[in-house]
Amino acid sequence: MKKIQICSSLLLCGTLLLGAITASAGDAKTYQVTGPVLEVTPTTITVQKGDDKWEIARNKSTKVTGDIKVGSKVTIYYTMVAAEVEVKDAKAKK
């Protein structure tokens, strides 16, 4: 009986921990850019925003509603995700 209680407690703790990790993963801020499409490739969409050209990466899991083609006005929702972090030691002050 004691083993069942311990196993149940561990399972509950694991479930709560997994839920906390999943909840914190949703903290990334979402941004958007709207404008006409300049170019479409299987891996990118280039959009004109003012004087700037925004090239946004996409992959197979990118949800697309409608048919993307050059000239179409789109709104792209994206998040900024670090691909690599390089840490350099701070220089000592003299």
VMD Tcl script that draws the C-alpha trace (Angstrom):
set ca {
  {0.00 0.00 0.00}
  {2.88 2.34 0.86}
  {4.50 1.69 -2.55}
  {1.29 2.65 -4.35}
  {1.14 5.93 -2.44}
  {4.78 6.71 -3.28}
  {4.26 5.87 -6.95}
  {1.11 8.00 -7.07}
  {2.95 10.91 -5.44}
  {5.84 10.65 -7.90}
  {3.45 10.49 -10.83}
  {1.60 13.57 -9.58}
  {4.87 15.49 -9.09}
  {6.05 14.52 -12.58}
  {2.76 15.64 -14.10}
  {2.92 18.99 -12.30}
  {6.52 19.51 -13.37}
  {5.68 18.73 -17.00}
  {2.76 21.15 -16.85}
  {5.00 23.91 -15.45}
  {7.58 23.37 -18.20}
  {4.90 23.45 -20.89}
  {3.37 26.62 -19.45}
  {6.72 28.43 -19.34}
  {7.41 27.50 -22.98}
  {4.44 29.63 -24.01}
  {6.05 32.78 -22.59}
  {7.78 33.74 -25.85}
  {6.42 37.02 -27.19}
  {4.68 36.88 -30.57}
  {5.33 39.59 -33.17}
  {3.74 40.29 -36.54}
  {4.63 41.90 -39.84}
  {2.09 42.88 -42.51}
  {2.72 43.79 -46.12}
  {2.81 42.61 -49.71}
  {4.72 39.43 -50.54}
  {7.84 40.06 -52.63}
  {9.13 36.48 -52.85}
  {8.07 33.00 -51.74}
  {10.33 29.96 -51.41}
  {9.80 26.65 -49.63}
  {11.82 28.00 -46.67}
  {11.16 31.77 -46.66}
  {8.58 34.47 -47.27}
  {9.85 37.98 -48.09}
  {7.49 40.84 -47.22}
  {7.78 44.60 -47.91}
  {7.21 46.68 -44.76}
  {7.69 50.37 -45.48}
  {11.15 50.72 -47.01}
  {12.38 47.45 -45.49}
  {12.27 43.91 -46.84}
  {11.56 41.33 -44.15}
  {12.65 37.76 -44.86}
  {10.87 35.36 -42.51}
  {11.89 31.70 -42.32}
  {9.25 28.99 -42.50}
  {9.16 25.19 -42.36}
  {6.72 22.32 -42.82}
  {4.98 23.09 -39.53}
  {4.22 26.71 -40.49}
  {0.43 27.11 -40.65}
  {-0.67 28.84 -43.85}
  {-4.25 29.95 -44.46}
  {-4.83 30.62 -48.16}
  {-2.48 30.65 -51.14}
  {0.74 32.66 -50.72}
  {1.83 34.33 -53.94}
  {3.83 37.39 -54.92}
  {1.75 40.54 -54.51}
  {-0.63 39.08 -51.91}
  {-0.98 41.08 -48.69}
  {-0.15 38.88 -45.71}
  {0.21 39.12 -41.96}
  {2.94 36.88 -40.59}
  {3.02 36.02 -36.89}
  {6.43 34.99 -35.59}
  {8.54 34.60 -32.46}
  {12.23 35.25 -31.96}
  {14.08 32.09 -30.99}
  {17.79 31.87 -30.29}
  {19.55 29.41 -32.59}
  {22.90 29.69 -30.84}
  {24.34 31.59 -27.88}
  {28.04 32.34 -27.59}
  {29.17 33.68 -24.21}
  {32.37 35.69 -23.95}
  {33.99 36.57 -20.65}
  {33.68 40.22 -19.63}
  {36.99 42.06 -19.65}
  {38.31 43.08 -16.27}
  {38.15 46.81 -15.53}
  {41.49 48.57 -15.04}
}
mol new
graphics top color blue
foreach p $ca { graphics top sphere $p radius 0.5 }
foreach p [lrange $ca 0 end-1] q [lrange $ca 1 end] { graphics top cylinder $p $q radius 0.2 }
display resetview
